[in-house]
Amino acid sequence: MTRIESQDHVATVVSQDLKSILATDCGSTTTKAVLIERRGDEYRLIVRGEAPTTVEAPFEDVTRGVLNAIMEVEELAGRKILDGERIITPQKGTEGVDLYISTSSAGGGLQMMVSGVVKSMTGESAQRAALGAGAIVMDVIASNDGRLPHEKIKRIRQLRPDMILLSGGVDGGTTSHVAEMAELLAAAEPKARLGAGYELPVIYAGNKDAAGIVRERLEDKTALVITDNLRPVLERENLTPARDKIHDLFMEHVMAHAPGYKKLMTWSPVPIMPTPGAVGLIIETIARDEKINVIGVDIGGATTDVFSVFQTVFNRTVSANLGMSYSVSNVLAEAGLANILRWVPFAIDELDLRNRIKNKMIRPTTIPQSLEELVIEQAIAREALRLAFEQHKMLAVGLKGVQQERTISDTFEQTASGETLVRLDHLDLLVGSGGVLSHAPRRSQAALMLLDSFLPEHLTELAVDSIFMAPQLGVLSTVHPKAAREVFEKDCLIRLGTSVAPVGPGKEGQTALRVTLERAGGKREEFSVPYGYIRLVPLADGERAEALLKPEKSFDVGEGKGRERKATLRGGVVGLIFDCRGRRPFTMPEERARRIAKLTEWNEALGIYPSVAAPASPAAAPAAAVPAGA
Amino acid sequence: MAHSYTPGLKVTAFTVVRRERKLPLPGTVLAKVGDAVAAEKVVARTELPGNVQTVNVANLLGVLPEDVRECLVKPVGSPLAKGETFAENRSFFGLFRSKVASPIDGTLENLSVVTGQALLREPPIPVEVDAYVDGTIVEVFPNQGVTVETRGTFIQGIFGIGGETSGELRVLAASPADPLREPSITEKERGCVIVGGSHVNTATLLHAVRMGVKAVVIGGFDDQDLRQFLGYDLGVAITGHEEKGLTLVVTEGFGAIPMASRTFDLLKQCQGRKVSVSGATQIRAGVQRPEIIAPRLTEAAGKDGVPDEHPLGLEVGSLIRAIRQPYFGRLGKVTALPAELTALETEAKVRVLEVDFGNGPRVLLPRANVEMIES
């Protein structure tokens, strides 16, 4: 795991006196461009433009889409940035921009295979290094992964990664297992995904004593790069050198072979970064600057990325096949129909629902037109988010295999090594991003989706990324942290409010929490919230309220069971959400009618859906009517 | 503003279709530019290196890894038969012998003195690429493959399963709204590509497999049937490798949906002709849709005969198909394209278009939820 303090690997020097910045993100379907300008003392987002990405045929040149997106920015901003097919830099008068930067996940992003000796130790460390650098990890091959050597070789041959990260062993330890992995790799002769004519980049970040053997085995067959061991001793990870090498090779090999990227790379003085790597940087920056624990999630059409920083330790996971369009059917396959249906507050035919989900998969760009369709889409999103978060918790763990010193006082606290670092009761800020969250017609819908899928505990601030510009701001933060921070706070992050969720079991209807709120100006209000209910108290963005929270004896709001807590709660566009539906466990009625009634009640408490009259045209009549307020 | 509508699927009476036929590894190209080829003709061939097996010689002989080289009785690079001894160790003044035999027919490729493992490689696996469609070779990629060009009817489906195949086309449904049922598929359809109307279920598909049908083309299919037919829940639309006994091409989507009449009529015109079909679908990065190609090589290309036309944008009068509820599957004509954003029932503000479905008041649809009917 990377300590934030140690992250300082971008060497590019950019003037801090910039008047304007143009940043693009070349996604797998859309290229987004944002124009940032200094207005007075601060940097602000001016406009945002987008155009289809042009990596694929018939264009096969990423710069085409970038230019189209910039042209839209020019139109919207009413000023010239391009001179033909060239970005005017630096800014002259009202023409051009001082800096151009870009991120990219086009063409499927960075796809890697990683290898370690012990799957749960160096294998996991290697996986964390690759994920932290913004890669999709296609497979983890390890000496003890349960597969026979020929099965591993077959798998390595089947996959066509952009890059391989080979690790294993602590410095000074045995070299034979690392040699075995290098031999398997050499026997498999893996081929790169892009460009048949170039050698596959392989990074070796394992036991330094085995570097010679690895070089002997792989130097002739791959583009081998040797860097510092990512697990020099069992007790410590050192992922930064491997992460930096991944970024370098991403530029040198992968990007250089993607159509048009050679040209794009000459347009910017700052290296092009993989999109998720850039999002990770901005999440790290918030956590470091505010000294808080943060979870960020970006739910896309194909994948869902989860980022977390707990006690300054950064982790990222990507759930490669959990998404809202291309992968929507996989959410159904992994979560199961019953788990999706539990969030739908009306009766629906299962066959029909299955067909709808598949039709979204084969026509991924469609959007919900009816309220019923929106409700279904948001139900699927809850499950995609929940599953992605489950996967994240499994990988964001302490180092395994570390000996722990115990004293007699630890006898009753059997904490094992490898426990998840993600503690929902310690979470300060939960940030959601991606179409289904950022573009939810009502912000309260995004808030409830985040609550339902992450189940944050005690006090947690909720926010969404308004227009998904975190990637551009991530790469900007490496060269101009002030501009990145200002735009992120003022134009990117939309504060939804704060959730207050007591932890503990209870009985439906019995008081769980008593609240005394005092707003600015001294206005006081007192109320209690029963178990199984949610209560929304509007408190505008920028406002704060002093709260005295008194949980009943079986509930905890952060100070222990039944102990009161004083806190300053931050408002937002939704407000303060007192969520007493229970945590550990969070349960829903199993009987259908009761479940639907309960969901409807929760939805109404936050006012998340409009009431709709029955559809007028017979064609618009859905199979099941949406209950008012559902 | 970027176009937000989905370009429709190609349903063309006559066009030029080119298909690259390339090997996964360098090999030998067996055709030259100008050759007329049948779909079944092998145009390129290569050999994939065989699978590798590892044998831990040091462990089996009870020696240190650095000593294994001395135990070899066959040098590295030797061909080995299954059961043939390639390493042995004598101990106790030569009285006891331990032997290591090859588990496969193959070659002794490598021996590691670090791990004590031997790598044995199985014989190469031959790989052949056929022409897939009747046509002419128009381009040769040395050591890689060829481009085959054909002219004729070209129809894309929305989703498919199963790989490439070819056979005589038979339309078994009387109308595009008729489901395909078991009794209409008989022994006569063996080796054929059959066309149904609105729907097919798993039982009928399994019956078609028993009758030796090579491919089924249908308007709609239920997800439940797909799961039954495949034996698993398909998560991501990357298909083409399934081996279920036939190739399936769905032209409209999931559910019981009458086949678009233009598609059905064109398929009827191909009745009795040899067609090439692929079920391969890949919706991410570089969309690939399933297809039916019916070559008509003796006819000259008409004005449609241009490959890879770029679709024009939506206009008033354009024919469209709604591709999402609540109007899913309905065909209509665009009557207006308002420029301003319009609030939907969901309260989302999006760009819309006005459509006349021909049997009631005009309705507004998000532009993202229609597909142009292209010709």
HADDOCK unambig.tbl for C-alpha pairs under 7 A between the chains (distance, minus, plus):
assign (segid A and resid 28 and name CA) (segid B and resid 285 and name CA) 6.79 0.50 0.50
assign (segid A and resid 51 and name CA) (segid B and resid 2 and name CA) 5.50 0.50 0.50
assign (segid A and resid 52 and name CA) (segid B and resid 2 and name CA) 6.99 0.50 0.50
assign (segid A and resid 56 and name CA) (segid B and resid 286 and name CA) 5.77 0.50 0.50
assign (segid A and resid 107 and name CA) (segid B and resid 285 and name CA) 6.24 0.50 0.50
assign (segid A and resid 108 and name CA) (segid B and resid 285 and name CA) 6.94 0.50 0.50
assign (segid A and resid 149 and name CA) (segid B and resid 53 and name CA) 6.84 0.50 0.50
assign (segid A and resid 149 and name CA) (segid B and resid 54 and name CA) 6.32 0.50 0.50
assign (segid A and resid 150 and name CA) (segid B and resid 52 and name CA) 5.55 0.50 0.50
assign (segid A and resid 150 and name CA) (segid B and resid 53 and name CA) 5.07 0.50 0.50
assign (segid A and resid 150 and name CA) (segid B and resid 54 and name CA) 6.77 0.50 0.50
assign (segid A and resid 176 and name CA) (segid B and resid 114 and name CA) 5.89 0.50 0.50
assign (segid A and resid 176 and name CA) (segid B and resid 115 and name CA) 5.41 0.50 0.50
assign (segid A and resid 179 and name CA) (segid B and resid 114 and name CA) 6.75 0.50 0.50
assign (segid A and resid 179 and name CA) (segid B and resid 115 and name CA) 6.76 0.50 0.50
assign (segid A and resid 180 and name CA) (segid B and resid 115 and name CA) 6.10 0.50 0.50
assign (segid A and resid 326 and name CA) (segid B and resid 236 and name CA) 6.55 0.50 0.50
assign (segid A and resid 326 and name CA) (segid B and resid 283 and name CA) 6.90 0.50 0.50
assign (segid A and resid 326 and name CA) (segid B and resid 284 and name CA) 6.52 0.50 0.50
assign (segid A and resid 327 and name CA) (segid B and resid 235 and name CA) 6.52 0.50 0.50
assign (segid A and resid 327 and name CA) (segid B and resid 236 and name CA) 5.37 0.50 0.50
assign (segid A and resid 329 and name CA) (segid B and resid 235 and name CA) 4.87 0.50 0.50
assign (segid A and resid 329 and name CA) (segid B and resid 236 and name CA) 6.37 0.50 0.50
assign (segid A and resid 330 and name CA) (segid B and resid 234 and name CA) 6.99 0.50 0.50
assign (segid A and resid 330 and name CA) (segid B and resid 235 and name CA) 3.60 0.50 0.50
assign (segid A and resid 330 and name CA) (segid B and resid 236 and name CA) 5.95 0.50 0.50
assign (segid A and resid 333 and name CA) (segid B and resid 233 and name CA) 5.72 0.50 0.50
assign (segid A and resid 333 and name CA) (segid B and resid 235 and name CA) 5.95 0.50 0.50
assign (segid A and resid 351 and name CA) (segid B and resid 224 and name CA) 6.81 0.50 0.50
assign (segid A and resid 354 and name CA) (segid B and resid 223 and name CA) 6.01 0.50 0.50
assign (segid A and resid 355 and name CA) (segid B and resid 222 and name CA) 6.24 0.50 0.50
assign (segid A and resid 355 and name CA) (segid B and resid 223 and name CA) 5.47 0.50 0.50
assign (segid A and resid 355 and name CA) (segid B and resid 254 and name CA) 5.15 0.50 0.50
assign (segid A and resid 355 and name CA) (segid B and resid 255 and name CA) 5.97 0.50 0.50
assign (segid A and resid 358 and name CA) (segid B and resid 223 and name CA) 6.88 0.50 0.50
assign (segid A and resid 358 and name CA) (segid B and resid 254 and name CA) 6.57 0.50 0.50
assign (segid A and resid 359 and name CA) (segid B and resid 253 and name CA) 6.16 0.50 0.50
assign (segid A and resid 359 and name CA) (segid B and resid 254 and name CA) 5.88 0.50 0.50
assign (segid A and resid 362 and name CA) (segid B and resid 158 and name CA) 6.90 0.50 0.50
assign (segid A and resid 362 and name CA) (segid B and resid 159 and name CA) 6.86 0.50 0.50
assign (segid A and resid 362 and name CA) (segid B and resid 283 and name CA) 6.73 0.50 0.50
assign (segid A and resid 365 and name CA) (segid B and resid 368 and name CA) 6.35 0.50 0.50
assign (segid A and resid 366 and name CA) (segid B and resid 324 and name CA) 6.82 0.50 0.50
assign (segid A and resid 366 and name CA) (segid B and resid 368 and name CA) 5.08 0.50 0.50
assign (segid A and resid 366 and name CA) (segid B and resid 369 and name CA) 4.90 0.50 0.50
assign (segid A and resid 367 and name CA) (segid B and resid 368 and name CA) 6.53 0.50 0.50
assign (segid A and resid 367 and name CA) (segid B and resid 369 and name CA) 6.53 0.50 0.50
assign (segid A and resid 369 and name CA) (segid B and resid 344 and name CA) 6.20 0.50 0.50
assign (segid A and resid 369 and name CA) (segid B and resid 345 and name CA) 6.53 0.50 0.50
assign (segid A and resid 369 and name CA) (segid B and resid 346 and name CA) 6.43 0.50 0.50
assign (segid A and resid 370 and name CA) (segid B and resid 326 and name CA) 6.93 0.50 0.50
assign (segid A and resid 370 and name CA) (segid B and resid 345 and name CA) 5.53 0.50 0.50
assign (segid A and resid 370 and name CA) (segid B and resid 346 and name CA) 5.89 0.50 0.50
assign (segid A and resid 371 and name CA) (segid B and resid 345 and name CA) 5.93 0.50 0.50
assign (segid A and resid 371 and name CA) (segid B and resid 346 and name CA) 4.85 0.50 0.50
assign (segid A and resid 374 and name CA) (segid B and resid 346 and name CA) 6.66 0.50 0.50
assign (segid A and resid 441 and name CA) (segid B and resid 346 and name CA) 6.86 0.50 0.50
assign (segid A and resid 441 and name CA) (segid B and resid 347 and name CA) 5.69 0.50 0.50
assign (segid A and resid 441 and name CA) (segid B and resid 348 and name CA) 4.98 0.50 0.50
assign (segid A and resid 619 and name CA) (segid B and resid 326 and name CA) 6.51 0.50 0.50
assign (segid A and resid 619 and name CA) (segid B and resid 327 and name CA) 6.15 0.50 0.50
assign (segid A and resid 620 and name CA) (segid B and resid 326 and name CA) 4.84 0.50 0.50
assign (segid A and resid 620 and name CA) (segid B and resid 327 and name CA) 6.47 0.50 0.50
assign (segid A and resid 622 and name CA) (segid B and resid 326 and name CA) 6.68 0.50 0.50
